[in-house]
Amino acid sequence: MDRRIFLKCLGCGAAAAVLPEAGLLPEVFRLTHRSYAGEPARGLSSHEARYYQRLDGGDIECGQCPRHCRVSPKGRGHCGVRENQDGKYVLLTYGLPCAVNLDPIEKKPFFHFHPGTFALSLATAGCNFDCKFCQNWEISQARPEETPNVELSPDQVVALAVERQIPTIAYTYSEPTVWYDYVADIARRGREQSLDSVVISNGFIEKQPLADLLPHVSAYKIDLKSIREEYYRDVVRGDLRPVLERIVQVRKSGVLLEIVTLVVPTLNDREDDFRQLARWVKANVGTDVPVHYSQFHPMYQLTNLPPTPRATLEMAHDVSRAEGLEYVYLGNLPGHPAESTYCPACGELLIERRGLSVLQNRLKGNQCPKCQRVIPGVF
């Protein structure tokens, strides 16, 4: 099977089945993922973006993410999916996903949001980071002309979820910040139909777009790729400070927040990295925010590195727990005890997981059945 059809990405729990050119998925994926192909796209979108300003000489300045790209006529922003068309800044991927699948919510990963349920997951091309380890690089680092897109309007996305009785829509695989306008319209329409929306993001978004989106979403997962600025500069080609600010913003909004760090050998796997990250989380968003450490698998520009050793992930877990974090999880280690949720007060097993499966959920509402400790989340 061509890798453009199925991205087998193990490192961050976000494998994306990409729609082939004809707009029809292979039978196996239509059956196992219940994927929806829709109508093949005839071209790109010219939907006007929300956050930009016009400058002298026909240039525009994008206000969607902290890059604030200055874009000349006929040019595009760093993400490759926003274009200056005669002084009008347009999102080329609006209504044109390249991946639409049914995933366990644990795959995102969300462990404190409706465990054991499924999400209608979609993505378009594009990202505002250039992570050397990107696990979905064939869509996130692609331009929309390079992905096999289909036409699926926000109303059609919502109707599909309602028709198939899927309770949640997930914006995932690539970076939802760069196809924000599509995300925002789906989330708002979904809320009107009592559907939840969850965002899986790198957190590199401006304050106002995030503030406008949060009332329409139920949960937000942010990748905190490292606690070190130089890692963001050299490995991610981004900036740490805005990500930290957006993590705090999501937490203060009351929207469920979970944090994920992909642990890359030799790059962000020192004991002090984990200690400083845990201390920042504790001091700025609290000890009860779930933190996931995920195993890296060689991908994209880092195929020279080995998978993250189990012992390194266990060190990250133990250091973070010792610093006071109450819900620390390890990803991509099926069967490891740290996949499951335990009561931080009495140690009782609350939600038992193996891989993407929930084997048992012993919570009584939001409470531990043994000591009645309230567990944060949407259960």
NUKOLKOL-903562 format. One record per residue (C-alpha): x negated, y negated, z negated; residue in three letters. Coordinates in Angstrom, 1 decimal. Last residue first. Layout:
N
REC     px     py     pz resn
REC      X      Y      Z  Ala
...
END
This chain:
379
REC     px     py     pz resn
REC   16.2  -11.2  -32.3  Phe
REC   15.1  -14.7  -31.4  Val
REC   12.0  -15.4  -33.5  Gly
REC   10.7  -16.0  -36.9  Pro
REC   10.9  -13.1  -39.4  Ile
REC   12.9  -13.8  -42.6  Val
REC   11.7  -11.7  -45.5  Arg
REC   14.5   -9.4  -46.7  Gln
REC   12.2   -7.1  -48.6  Cys
REC   12.9   -3.7  -47.1  Lys
REC   15.1   -4.4  -44.0  Pro
REC   12.9   -7.3  -42.9  Cys
REC   15.1  -10.1  -41.8  Gln
REC   16.0  -11.8  -38.5  Asn
REC   19.1   -9.7  -37.8  Gly
REC   18.4   -6.6  -39.8  Lys
REC   15.1   -5.7  -38.2  Leu
REC   14.4   -2.0  -37.6  Arg
REC   13.6   -2.2  -33.9  Asn
REC   12.4    1.2  -32.5  Gln
REC   10.5    2.5  -29.5  Leu
REC   10.2   -0.8  -27.7  Val
REC    8.5   -0.1  -24.4  Ser
REC    6.0   -2.4  -22.6  Leu
REC    2.9   -0.6  -24.0  Gly
REC    4.1    1.4  -27.0  Arg
REC    6.1   -0.7  -29.5  Arg
REC    7.4   -0.3  -33.0  Glu
REC    9.4   -3.3  -34.3  Ile
REC    9.7   -3.8  -38.1  Leu
REC    7.0   -1.6  -39.7  Leu
REC    7.0   -2.7  -43.4  Glu
REC    3.8   -4.5  -44.5  Gly
REC    5.5   -6.2  -47.6  Cys
REC    5.2   -9.9  -47.0  Ala
REC    3.8  -10.1  -43.4  Pro
REC    6.5   -7.7  -42.2  Cys
REC    5.0   -5.7  -39.3  Tyr
REC    5.4   -6.1  -35.5  Thr
REC    3.9   -3.5  -33.2  Ser
REC    1.2   -3.7  -30.5  Glu
REC   -1.4   -3.9  -33.3  Ala
REC   -0.9   -0.2  -34.0  Pro
REC   -2.5    0.6  -30.7  His
REC   -0.4    2.9  -28.5  Gly
REC   -1.0    1.1  -25.3  Pro
REC   -4.1   -1.2  -25.5  Leu
REC   -3.2   -3.8  -22.8  Asn
REC   -2.4   -6.5  -25.4  Gly
REC   -3.3   -6.8  -29.1  Leu
REC   -1.0   -8.7  -31.4  Tyr
REC   -1.4  -11.1  -34.3  Val
REC    1.7  -12.1  -36.3  Tyr
REC    0.8  -13.5  -39.8  Glu
REC   -2.2  -15.7  -39.1  Leu
REC   -4.0  -16.3  -42.4  Gly
REC   -7.7  -16.6  -41.5  Glu
REC   -8.1  -12.9  -42.4  Ala
REC   -5.4  -12.0  -39.9  Arg
REC   -7.3  -13.9  -37.2  Ser
REC  -10.6  -12.2  -38.0  Val
REC   -8.9   -8.8  -38.0  Asp
REC   -7.2   -9.3  -34.7  His
REC  -10.2  -10.8  -32.9  Ala
REC  -12.4   -7.9  -34.3  Met
REC   -9.8   -5.4  -33.0  Glu
REC  -10.1   -7.0  -29.6  Leu
REC  -13.8   -6.7  -29.6  Thr
REC  -13.7   -3.1  -30.8  Ala
REC  -11.4   -2.2  -27.9  Arg
REC  -14.0   -3.3  -25.5  Pro
REC  -12.9   -6.0  -23.0  Thr
REC  -13.1   -4.5  -19.5  Pro
REC  -16.5   -4.8  -17.9  Pro
REC  -17.8   -7.9  -16.1  Leu
REC  -19.1   -8.0  -12.5  Asn
REC  -15.6   -8.2  -11.1  Thr
REC  -15.4  -11.8  -12.4  Leu
REC  -14.4  -13.8   -9.3  Gln
REC  -11.0  -12.1   -8.8  Tyr
REC  -10.6   -9.3  -11.3  Met
REC  -12.4   -7.1  -13.8  Pro
REC   -9.9   -6.2  -16.6  His
REC   -9.5   -8.4  -19.6  Phe
REC   -7.8   -7.0  -22.7  Gln
REC   -5.2   -9.3  -24.3  Ser
REC   -5.3  -11.2  -27.7  Tyr
REC   -1.7  -12.2  -28.6  His
REC   -0.8  -14.9  -31.2  Val
REC    2.7  -15.1  -32.7  Pro
REC    3.4  -18.4  -34.4  Val
REC    4.0  -17.7  -38.1  Asp
REC    0.7  -19.2  -39.5  Thr
REC    1.5  -22.7  -38.4  Gly
REC    1.4  -25.0  -35.4  Val
REC   -1.6  -27.3  -36.1  Asn
REC   -3.6  -26.0  -39.0  Ala
REC   -2.9  -22.3  -38.6  Lys
REC   -3.4  -22.4  -34.8  Val
REC   -6.7  -24.4  -35.2  Trp
REC   -7.9  -21.9  -37.8  Arg
REC   -7.1  -19.0  -35.6  Ala
REC   -8.9  -20.5  -32.6  Leu
REC  -11.9  -21.3  -34.8  Gln
REC  -12.1  -17.7  -36.2  Arg
REC  -11.6  -16.1  -32.8  Phe
REC  -14.4  -18.2  -31.1  Asp
REC  -16.6  -17.6  -34.2  Asp
REC  -16.4  -13.8  -33.6  Glu
REC  -17.6  -14.3  -30.1  Arg
REC  -15.4  -13.1  -27.2  Asp
REC  -14.9  -16.1  -25.1  Asn
REC  -17.4  -15.7  -22.2  Leu
REC  -19.5  -12.6  -22.9  Thr
REC  -16.5  -10.2  -22.4  Pro
REC  -13.3  -12.0  -21.4  Val
REC  -10.5  -12.0  -24.1  Val
REC   -7.3  -13.2  -22.5  Leu
REC   -5.7  -15.4  -25.2  Thr
REC   -1.9  -15.6  -25.6  Val
REC    0.2  -18.0  -27.7  Ile
REC    3.9  -17.6  -28.5  Glu
REC    6.3  -20.5  -29.0  Leu
REC   10.1  -20.4  -29.6  Leu
REC   11.6  -23.8  -28.8  Val
REC   11.9  -25.9  -32.0  Gly
REC   10.6  -29.1  -30.3  Ser
REC    7.7  -29.4  -32.7  Lys
REC    6.2  -26.1  -31.6  Arg
REC    6.4  -27.0  -27.9  Val
REC    4.7  -30.4  -28.6  Gln
REC    1.9  -28.7  -30.6  Val
REC    1.2  -26.3  -27.8  Ile
REC    1.4  -29.3  -25.4  Arg
REC   -1.3  -31.2  -27.3  Glu
REC   -3.6  -28.2  -27.3  Leu
REC   -3.2  -27.8  -23.6  Val
REC   -3.9  -31.5  -23.0  Pro
REC   -7.2  -31.2  -24.9  Arg
REC   -8.6  -28.1  -23.2  Leu
REC   -9.3  -29.5  -19.7  Asp
REC   -9.5  -27.6  -16.5  Gly
REC  -12.0  -25.8  -14.3  Arg
REC  -11.0  -22.5  -15.9  Val
REC  -14.5  -21.0  -16.3  Val
REC  -16.8  -24.0  -16.6  Asp
REC  -14.7  -26.8  -17.9  Arg
REC  -12.2  -24.8  -19.9  Tyr
REC  -15.0  -22.7  -21.4  Tyr
REC  -16.9  -26.0  -22.1  Glu
REC  -13.9  -27.3  -24.1  Glu
REC  -14.0  -24.3  -26.5  Arg
REC  -10.8  -23.0  -28.2  Ile
REC  -10.4  -20.5  -25.4  Ser
REC   -7.8  -19.5  -22.9  Lys
REC   -4.9  -20.7  -24.9  Leu
REC   -2.3  -19.3  -22.6  Asp
REC    1.1  -20.8  -23.5  Ile
REC    4.4  -18.8  -23.8  Lys
REC    7.5  -20.9  -24.0  Tyr
REC   10.9  -19.7  -25.3  Ala
REC   14.6  -20.8  -25.0  Ser
REC   14.5  -23.3  -22.1  Val
REC   16.8  -26.1  -21.1  His
REC   16.0  -28.6  -23.9  Pro
REC   12.3  -28.0  -23.2  Leu
REC   12.3  -29.3  -19.6  Leu
REC   12.5  -33.1  -20.2  Asp
REC    9.9  -33.0  -22.9  Ala
REC    7.6  -30.9  -20.7  Leu
REC    7.9  -33.4  -17.8  Pro
REC    7.2  -36.2  -20.3  Gln
REC    4.1  -34.7  -22.0  Lys
REC    2.1  -33.8  -18.8  Glu
REC    1.4  -30.2  -18.0  Ile
REC   -1.6  -27.9  -18.5  Phe
REC    0.1  -25.4  -20.8  Gly
REC   -1.2  -22.4  -19.0  Asn
REC    2.4  -21.2  -18.6  Ser
REC    4.9  -18.4  -19.0  Ile
REC    8.3  -20.1  -19.3  Val
REC   11.4  -18.5  -20.6  Val
REC   15.0  -19.3  -19.6  Ser
REC   18.1  -17.9  -21.3  Asp
REC   21.4  -17.5  -19.5  Leu
REC   24.6  -18.8  -21.0  Ser
REC   26.0  -19.8  -17.5  Gln
REC   25.4  -23.6  -18.1  Glu
REC   22.0  -22.7  -19.4  Arg
REC   21.2  -21.0  -16.1  Gly
REC   22.0  -24.2  -14.2  Arg
REC   19.6  -26.2  -16.3  Arg
REC   16.9  -23.5  -16.2  Ala
REC   17.2  -23.1  -12.4  Ile
REC   16.9  -26.8  -11.8  Asp
REC   14.0  -27.2  -14.1  Ala
REC   12.1  -24.3  -12.6  Val
REC   12.5  -25.5   -9.0  Tyr
REC   11.3  -29.0  -10.1  Asp
REC    8.4  -27.5  -12.0  Tyr
REC    6.8  -25.6   -9.1  Trp
REC    3.3  -26.8  -10.2  Val
REC    4.1  -26.4  -13.9  Thr
REC    5.4  -22.9  -13.3  Pro
REC    1.8  -21.6  -12.8  Glu
REC    1.6  -18.1  -11.1  Ser
REC    2.9  -14.8  -12.5  Tyr
REC    5.8  -16.4  -14.5  Thr
REC    9.0  -18.3  -14.7  Tyr
REC   11.3  -15.9  -16.5  Ala
REC   15.1  -15.8  -16.3  Ile
REC   16.9  -14.1  -19.2  Thr
REC   20.1  -12.2  -19.8  Pro
REC   20.2   -9.9  -16.7  Ile
REC   23.8   -8.8  -16.1  Gln
REC   23.1   -7.9  -12.5  Arg
REC   25.7  -10.4  -11.1  Glu
REC   24.7  -13.0  -13.7  Val
REC   21.0  -12.8  -12.9  Ala
REC   21.7  -12.9   -9.2  Leu
REC   24.1  -15.9   -9.5  Ala
REC   21.4  -17.8  -11.5  Val
REC   18.8  -17.2   -8.8  Val
REC   21.4  -18.0   -6.0  Gln
REC   22.3  -21.3   -7.7  Asp
REC   18.6  -22.2   -8.0  Pro
REC   18.1  -21.5   -4.3  Ser
REC   16.5  -18.3   -3.0  Leu
REC   14.8  -18.4    0.4  Glu
REC   12.0  -15.9    0.7  Val
REC    8.3  -16.3    0.8  Asn
REC    5.5  -14.2    2.1  Pro
REC    2.4  -16.0    0.8  Thr
REC   -0.3  -17.8    2.8  Glu
REC    1.8  -20.8    4.0  Glu
REC    2.6  -21.5    0.3  Pro
REC   -1.1  -22.0   -0.4  Arg
REC   -2.8  -19.3   -2.4  Ala
REC   -4.7  -19.5   -5.7  Gln
REC   -1.7  -18.4   -7.8  Ser
REC   -0.4  -15.9   -5.3  Ile
REC   -3.5  -13.8   -4.6  Glu
REC   -5.0  -14.9   -7.8  Trp
REC   -2.7  -12.9  -10.0  Asn
REC   -5.2  -11.7  -12.6  Gln
REC   -7.2  -14.9  -12.6  Cys
REC  -10.7  -14.3  -14.1  Phe
REC  -12.4  -17.3  -12.4  Lys
REC   -9.6  -19.5  -13.5  Cys
REC   -8.9  -22.3  -11.0  Asp
REC   -6.2  -24.2  -12.8  Phe
REC   -3.3  -26.3  -11.3  Asn
REC   -1.6  -23.3   -9.8  Cys
REC    0.3  -22.3   -6.6  Gly
REC    2.5  -19.9   -4.8  Ala
REC    6.1  -19.3   -6.1  Thr
REC    7.1  -17.1   -8.9  Ala
REC   10.0  -15.1  -10.3  Leu
REC   11.0  -12.9  -13.1  Ser
REC   14.5  -11.7  -13.9  Leu
REC   14.0  -10.8  -17.5  Ala
REC   14.7   -7.5  -19.4  Phe
REC   15.5   -6.6  -23.0  Thr
REC   13.6   -4.5  -25.5  Gly
REC   12.8   -7.3  -27.9  Pro
REC   15.0  -10.4  -27.6  His
REC   12.2  -13.0  -28.2  Phe
REC    9.6  -12.3  -30.8  His
REC    7.3  -10.1  -28.8  Phe
REC    7.1  -12.2  -25.6  Phe
REC    4.3  -11.1  -23.3  Pro
REC    5.3  -11.8  -20.4  Lys
REC    5.4   -7.9  -20.2  Lys
REC    7.3   -7.6  -23.5  Glu
REC   10.3   -9.2  -21.7  Ile
REC   10.5   -6.1  -19.7  Pro
REC   10.4   -7.0  -16.0  Asp
REC   12.9   -7.3  -13.1  Leu
REC   11.3   -8.8  -10.0  Asn
REC   11.1  -11.7   -7.7  Val
REC    7.8  -12.7   -6.1  Ala
REC    7.1  -15.1   -3.2  Cys
REC    9.7  -17.6   -4.4  Pro
REC   10.9  -20.3   -1.9  Leu
REC   13.6  -22.5   -3.5  Gly
REC   11.2  -25.4   -3.9  Tyr
REC    7.8  -24.2   -2.6  Thr
REC    6.8  -27.4   -0.6  Leu
REC    7.4  -29.8   -3.5  Leu
REC    7.5  -33.2   -2.0  Val
REC    5.8  -36.6   -2.7  Tyr
REC    7.3  -39.3   -0.5  Lys
REC    4.8  -41.9    0.7  Gly
REC    4.8  -40.6    4.3  Asp
REC    4.8  -37.0    3.3  Gln
REC    2.4  -36.6    0.4  Asn
REC    2.3  -32.9   -0.4  Glu
REC    2.8  -30.7   -3.4  Arg
REC    2.0  -27.0   -3.1  Val
REC   -1.8  -27.0   -2.9  Gly
REC   -2.2  -27.2   -6.7  Cys
REC   -5.0  -29.8   -6.4  His
REC   -2.5  -32.2   -4.8  Gly
REC   -1.8  -32.3   -1.1  Arg
REC   -2.6  -34.7    1.8  Gly
REC   -0.4  -35.8    4.7  Lys
REC   -0.7  -39.3    3.4  Pro
REC   -3.3  -39.6    0.6  Ser
REC   -3.0  -37.9   -2.7  Val
REC   -4.3  -39.2   -6.0  Arg
REC   -4.1  -36.3   -8.4  Cys
REC   -3.0  -37.1  -11.9  His
REC   -5.0  -34.1  -13.2  Arg
REC   -3.1  -34.2  -16.5  Pro
REC    0.0  -32.5  -14.8  Cys
REC    3.2  -33.7  -13.2  Gln
REC    2.4  -37.4  -12.8  Gly
REC    1.1  -37.3   -9.2  Cys
REC   -0.3  -40.5   -7.9  Glu
REC    0.7  -41.5   -4.3  Ile
REC   -1.2  -43.0   -1.4  Asp
REC    0.5  -45.0    1.3  Gly
REC   -2.0  -47.9    1.2  Gly
REC   -1.0  -49.1   -2.2  Asp
REC    0.3  -46.6   -4.7  Leu
REC    3.6  -44.8   -5.0  Arg
REC    4.4  -43.0   -8.3  Gln
REC    4.9  -39.4   -9.1  Tyr
REC    7.1  -37.2  -11.4  Tyr
REC   10.3  -35.8   -9.9  Arg
REC    9.2  -34.1   -6.7  Ala
REC   11.2  -34.5   -3.5  Glu
REC   12.2  -31.3   -1.9  His
REC   10.6  -30.9    1.6  Ser
REC   10.5  -27.1    1.6  Ser
REC    8.4  -24.8    3.7  Leu
REC    9.5  -22.7    6.7  Gly
REC   11.8  -20.0    7.9  Arg
REC   11.9  -18.2    4.6  Ala
REC   12.8  -14.5    4.7  Pro
REC   16.3  -14.0    3.3  Glu
REC   16.6  -12.3   -0.1  Gly
REC   14.1   -9.7   -1.3  Ala
REC   15.5   -8.8   -4.7  Tyr
REC   13.6   -6.3   -6.9  Ser
REC   15.2   -3.6   -8.8  Arg
REC   11.9   -3.0  -10.4  His
REC   11.9    0.8  -10.2  Thr
REC   14.4    1.2   -7.3  Leu
REC   13.5   -1.7   -5.1  Arg
REC    9.9   -1.1   -5.9  Phe
REC   10.0    2.5   -4.8  Val
REC   12.0    1.6   -1.7  Glu
REC    9.4   -0.8   -0.4  Pro
REC   10.5   -4.4   -0.6  Leu
REC   12.3   -6.2    2.2  Leu
REC   11.6   -9.8    3.1  Gly
REC   10.0   -8.9    6.4  Ala
REC    6.8  -10.5    5.4  Glu
REC    6.4   -8.5    2.2  Pro
REC    7.6   -9.9   -1.2  Leu
REC    4.9   -9.8   -3.8  Val
REC    5.2   -7.5   -6.8  Ala
REC    3.5   -9.5   -9.6  Ala
REC    1.5   -8.0  -12.5  Ala
REC    1.8  -10.3  -15.5  Ala
REC    0.5   -8.5  -18.5  Gly
REC   -2.7  -10.5  -18.7  Cys
REC   -5.5   -8.1  -17.7  Gly
REC   -3.6   -5.4  -15.8  Leu
REC   -3.0   -7.0  -12.5  Cys
REC   -1.9   -4.5   -9.8  Lys
REC   -0.8   -7.0   -7.3  Leu
REC    1.7   -5.3   -5.0  Phe
REC    2.6   -6.4   -1.5  Ile
REC   -0.6   -8.4   -0.7  Arg
REC   -2.5   -5.5   -2.0  Arg
REC   -1.4   -3.4    1.0  Asp
REC    0.0    0.0    0.0  Met
END
